[in-house]
Amino acid sequence: MPYQLAPVHAWARHAWVTGKGLLALYGAKPEGPPAAMAFALLHLAGVVLVAWAALRVARRFLSWPDMISQVLLVAMVLNVVAYVPSTLANATDLNAREFAVVLPFGAVLAGRTLAAGLRESRAGQGSAGRSTAGWSGRRWVMPALVAGAVGYAASLGWAAAQPSLPAMNARLVTFLQAHHLTSGIGGYWESSVATVGSGGAVTIRAVLPGTLAPDLWEAKASWYDPAHNQANFLVTSKTPGFFNHWQPDQAALAKLGAPVRIYHTGPYTVYVYDKNLLAALPHQ
């Protein structure tokens, strides 16, 4: 998607979406079961540490002795400032991947800034017999860091211990193959994952939910040519989530005519037709 500026009145909402995206990048967005919520709150400590480091470097930016930290801070700010007013931020915090460099850059910035503070503290103690630096008496710093590291390790262990489930799209592919359905249309997320995950054994071409016109984002127009390709089913999804949930407009669905069969499997509904749906799709 090309970079485009959004209307100014939308920037406030974009900033809110960006904030949620930052929390998601750092694993600090509170959601999910109680254990996940607890670990998300723990990860807020990392967000606070990065924010502290950014403010510390910003306050002394021109005199800050570490040029690498200056570059990291500028890069982080430019990425976020460029993202907020763009159309990339008009949908969901999942688009935070567009400025994902803020995560590693922030971690490195926090580490370098924290190390610099500890060095200043030790230098002050060594030269004056007591700490004259801004970190005077803060003996809690190292225990807090150790506790945070233990908490982060525990969150990784908890995530690794969770039972794995087959991907929902993989189960959809298995169902379609069992019913001899190999070529169809559906939402962007289901179409791409199912097609690639099955190695092309099942092909689902993405269409837009409002009109069922071909969704040509990361797609070829030739895939929708009814003279050379077939599609006899439509997949919809009621899975929660911005990308996963895909329900077509009822008026557009009605224009396809009556299906010969309707299947329900998990969160998916599969409408099967006795004609080539590609010939019935409207043009964009």
C-alpha positions in Angstrom: 0.0 0.0 0.0 1.5 3.4 -1.0 2.1 6.0 1.7 -0.7 8.5 1.8 -1.6 11.2 4.3 -5.0 10.9 6.0 -7.3 13.9 6.7 -6.2 15.9 9.7 -9.3 15.2 11.7 -8.4 11.5 11.7 -4.9 11.9 13.2 -6.2 11.8 16.8 -7.7 8.4 16.3 -4.6 7.3 14.5 -2.5 8.3 17.5 -4.7 6.1 19.7 -4.3 3.2 17.3 -0.5 3.8 17.2 -0.4 3.8 21.0 -2.1 0.4 21.1 0.2 -0.8 18.4 3.2 0.2 20.5 1.9 -1.7 23.5 1.3 -4.8 21.2 4.9 -4.6 19.9 6.3 -4.7 23.4 3.9 -7.4 24.5 2.3 -5.0 26.9 -1.2 -4.9 25.5 -3.6 -6.3 28.2 -5.7 -8.9 26.6 -6.4 -12.7 26.8 -6.6 -15.0 29.8 -5.5 -13.9 33.3 -2.0 -15.2 32.9 -1.5 -13.3 29.6 -2.9 -10.2 31.2 -0.5 -10.5 34.1 2.5 -10.9 31.8 1.3 -7.9 29.7 1.3 -5.7 32.8 4.8 -7.0 33.6 5.9 -6.0 30.0 4.7 -2.5 30.8 7.9 -2.1 32.8 9.8 -2.5 29.5 7.6 0.2 27.9 8.3 2.5 30.9 12.0 1.8 30.7 12.1 2.7 27.0 10.1 5.9 27.6 12.4 6.9 30.4 15.5 6.3 28.1 13.9 8.3 25.3 13.1 11.2 27.5 16.6 11.2 29.1 18.4 11.3 25.8 16.0 13.9 24.4 16.5 16.2 27.4 20.3 16.2 26.8 20.2 15.5 23.1 22.8 18.0 21.9 25.2 17.2 24.7 24.5 13.4 24.9 27.9 11.7 24.5 26.6 8.5 22.7 25.8 9.2 19.1 24.3 5.7 18.6 21.6 6.5 21.2 20.9 9.8 19.4 20.5 8.0 16.1 18.2 5.4 17.6 16.0 8.1 19.2 15.7 10.0 16.0 14.8 6.9 14.0 12.1 5.9 16.5 10.6 9.3 16.5 10.6 9.7 12.7 9.0 6.2 12.3 6.1 7.0 14.7 5.7 10.6 13.5 5.5 9.5 9.9 3.1 6.7 10.7 0.4 8.5 12.7 -0.9 10.9 10.0 -0.8 8.2 7.3 -3.6 6.0 6.1 -1.6 3.0 7.4 -2.9 3.9 10.9 -6.6 4.1 10.0 -7.5 0.5 10.7 -6.0 -1.7 13.5 -3.0 -1.9 15.8 -1.9 -5.0 13.9 -0.5 -2.5 11.4 2.1 -1.6 14.0 4.4 -3.9 12.0 4.9 -0.9 9.7 7.0 0.7 12.4 8.3 -2.5 14.1 11.8 -1.1 14.2 10.7 0.9 17.3 10.9 -2.4 19.3 14.5 -3.4 18.7 15.7 0.3 18.6 13.9 1.0 21.9 15.4 -2.0 23.6 18.9 -1.0 22.5 18.3 2.6 23.5 17.1 1.5 26.9 20.0 -0.8 27.5 22.6 1.8 26.4 21.0 4.6 28.5 20.6 2.4 31.6 24.3 1.4 31.3 25.3 5.0 31.0 23.4 5.9 34.1 25.0 3.1 36.1 28.4 4.2 34.9 27.7 7.7 36.0 26.6 6.5 39.4 29.7 4.4 39.9 31.9 7.2 38.7 30.4 9.6 41.2 30.9 7.1 44.0 34.5 6.6 43.1 35.5 10.2 42.8 33.7 11.7 45.7 33.4 8.7 48.1 29.7 8.8 47.7 27.3 9.1 44.7 27.0 12.6 43.4 25.2 11.4 40.2 21.5 11.6 39.7 21.2 7.9 40.7 22.3 8.5 44.3 21.0 5.9 46.6 19.1 3.9 44.0 20.2 0.5 45.1 16.9 -0.9 43.8 17.9 -0.6 40.2 19.8 -3.9 39.9 17.2 -6.0 41.9 14.5 -4.5 39.8 16.3 -5.4 36.6 16.8 -9.0 37.8 13.2 -9.3 38.8 12.1 -8.0 35.4 14.4 -10.4 33.6 13.0 -13.3 35.7 9.4 -12.2 34.9 10.2 -12.0 31.1 11.7 -15.4 31.2 8.6 -16.7 33.0 6.4 -15.2 30.4 8.3 -17.0 27.6 8.1 -20.3 29.5 4.4 -19.9 30.0 3.8 -19.2 26.3 6.0 -22.2 25.3 4.0 -24.5 27.7 0.7 -23.7 26.1 -0.8 -26.6 24.1 -0.5 -26.1 20.4 -3.5 -26.3 18.1 -3.6 -26.9 14.4 -4.0 -23.5 12.6 -7.7 -22.8 11.9 -7.0 -22.2 8.2 -5.3 -25.6 8.0 -8.4 -27.2 9.3 -10.4 -25.3 6.7 -8.1 -26.7 4.0 -8.6 -30.2 5.3 -12.4 -29.8 5.2 -12.4 -28.4 1.7 -10.3 -31.2 0.3 -12.5 -33.8 2.0 -15.5 -32.3 0.2 -13.6 -32.0 -3.2 -13.6 -28.2 -3.1 -10.4 -26.9 -4.5 -11.1 -23.5 -6.2 -13.1 -20.8 -4.6 -13.2 -17.1 -3.4 -13.2 -15.6 0.0 -11.6 -12.9 2.3 -8.0 -11.7 2.0 -6.8 -13.5 5.1 -8.4 -16.9 4.5 -7.5 -16.8 0.8 -3.8 -16.1 1.1 -3.1 -18.4 4.1 -5.2 -21.3 2.8 -3.7 -21.1 -0.7 -0.1 -20.9 0.4 -0.5 -23.3 3.3 -1.9 -26.0 1.0 0.8 -25.5 -1.6 -1.8 -24.6 -4.1 -3.9 -27.8 -3.6 -6.7 -25.5 -2.6 -6.9 -22.0 -4.1 -9.0 -19.3 -2.7 -8.9 -15.9 -4.4 -9.6 -12.8 -2.4 -12.6 -10.6 -3.0 -13.8 -7.4 -1.4 -16.6 -7.9 1.2 -18.7 -4.9 0.1 -19.0 -5.8 -3.6 -17.3 -9.2 -4.0 -15.1 -7.5 -6.7 -11.6 -9.0 -7.0 -9.2 -7.8 -4.2 -6.1 -7.1 -6.2 -3.9 -6.3 -3.2 -0.9 -8.7 -3.6 -2.9 -10.6 -6.3 -2.9 -11.0 -10.1 -5.8 -9.9 -12.3 -5.3 -13.1 -14.3 -6.3 -15.2 -11.3 -9.9 -13.9 -11.7 -10.2 -14.6 -15.5 -13.2 -17.0 -15.8 -11.9 -18.2 -19.2 -8.9 -19.8 -17.6 -9.9 -20.3 -13.9 -12.7 -21.8 -11.9 -14.2 -21.0 -8.5 -17.4 -22.8 -7.3 -17.4 -21.9 -3.6 -17.3 -18.9 -1.3 -15.8 -18.9 2.2 -17.0 -16.5 4.9 -15.6 -16.3 8.5 -17.0 -15.2 11.8 -13.7 -15.4 13.6 -13.1 -12.4 15.8 -10.4 -10.0 14.7 -9.9 -7.3 12.2 -8.4 -9.5 9.5 -10.0 -12.8 10.4 -13.6 -11.7 10.5 -15.0 -11.6 6.9 -18.6 -11.4 6.1 -19.8 -10.2 2.6 -22.5 -7.6 2.0 -25.8 -9.5 1.9 -26.9 -7.7 -1.3 -23.6 -8.6 -3.0 -24.0 -12.2 -1.8 -27.6 -12.4 -3.1 -26.4 -11.4 -6.6 -24.4 -14.7 -6.8 -27.7 -16.6 -6.7 -28.7 -19.5 -4.5 -26.0 -22.0 -3.5 -26.6 -25.7 -4.0 -25.1 -26.5 -0.6 -24.0 -24.7 2.5 -21.4 -26.1 4.9 -20.5 -24.9 8.4 -17.1 -25.9 9.8 -15.7 -24.1 12.9 -16.0 -20.3 12.3 -16.4 -20.8 8.6 -19.4 -21.0 6.3 -18.8 -22.4 2.8 -21.4 -21.6 0.1 -21.1 -24.1 -2.8 -22.5 -23.2 -6.3 -23.0 -25.1 -9.5 -21.4 -22.4 -11.6 -18.1 -20.5 -12.1 -18.3 -17.6 -9.6 -15.5 -15.8 -11.3 -17.8 -15.0 -14.2 -20.3 -13.4 -11.8 -17.8 -11.1 -10.0 -18.2 -7.4 -10.6 -15.2 -5.4 -12.0 -13.5 -2.8 -9.8 
